[in-house]
Amino acid sequence: MKRRQARVAARIYALVLILLALPEIAGGMRLATLGGSRYYLVAGLAVALSAILLWRGGGWSAVLYAAML
């Protein structure tokens, strides 16, 4: 039962990460098109990829997220 709860918690966290990444990607795209920094676009994509890896159960999601920080 604990394993199932851990999987559900990881998926909920992945959904939260996606919800946080989407505005960051959109804002990063807007900033990049205005000639600004591409950092927020890249960081948003890294968070989104980390969420996808977490959803699929990959252990690299935490490494990617930490590298983005």
C-alpha positions as CSV (number, residue, x, y, z in Angstrom):
1,M,0.0,0.0,0.0
2,K,2.9,2.4,0.8
3,R,4.3,1.9,-2.7
4,R,1.0,2.9,-4.3
5,Q,0.7,6.0,-2.0
6,A,4.3,7.0,-3.0
7,R,3.4,6.6,-6.7
8,V,0.2,8.7,-6.3
9,A,2.2,11.4,-4.3
10,A,4.8,11.5,-7.1
11,R,2.2,11.9,-9.8
12,I,0.5,14.7,-7.9
13,Y,3.8,16.5,-7.5
14,A,4.5,16.0,-11.2
15,L,1.2,17.7,-12.0
16,V,2.1,20.6,-9.7
17,L,5.4,20.9,-11.5
18,I,3.7,21.0,-14.9
19,L,1.3,23.7,-13.7
20,L,4.3,25.7,-12.5
21,A,6.3,25.1,-15.7
22,L,3.7,26.2,-18.2
23,P,3.5,29.9,-17.2
24,E,7.3,29.9,-16.9
25,I,7.7,28.6,-20.4
26,A,5.1,31.0,-21.8
27,G,6.8,34.0,-20.0
28,G,10.2,32.8,-21.1
29,M,9.0,32.6,-24.7
30,R,7.6,36.1,-24.5
31,L,10.8,37.5,-22.9
32,A,13.0,35.7,-25.5
33,T,10.9,37.2,-28.4
34,L,11.4,40.6,-26.9
35,G,15.1,40.1,-27.0
36,G,15.6,39.3,-23.4
37,S,17.1,36.4,-21.6
38,R,16.2,32.8,-22.5
39,Y,16.8,31.6,-19.0
40,Y,13.2,31.4,-18.1
41,L,12.3,29.4,-21.2
42,V,15.1,26.9,-20.6
43,A,14.3,26.7,-16.9
44,G,10.6,26.1,-17.6
45,L,11.4,23.4,-20.1
46,A,13.7,21.8,-17.6
47,V,10.9,21.8,-14.9
48,A,8.5,20.4,-17.4
49,L,10.9,17.6,-18.5
50,S,11.5,16.9,-14.8
51,A,7.8,16.5,-14.2
52,I,7.4,14.2,-17.2
53,L,10.3,12.0,-15.9
54,L,8.8,12.0,-12.4
55,W,5.4,11.0,-13.8
56,R,7.0,8.1,-15.6
57,G,8.9,7.1,-12.5
58,G,12.4,8.0,-13.6
59,G,15.0,8.7,-11.0
60,W,16.7,11.3,-13.2
61,S,13.9,13.8,-12.5
62,A,15.4,15.0,-9.3
63,V,18.9,15.3,-10.9
64,L,17.5,17.4,-13.7
65,Y,15.5,19.6,-11.4
66,A,18.6,20.1,-9.2
67,A,20.7,21.0,-12.2
68,M,18.2,23.5,-13.3
69,L,18.5,25.3,-9.9
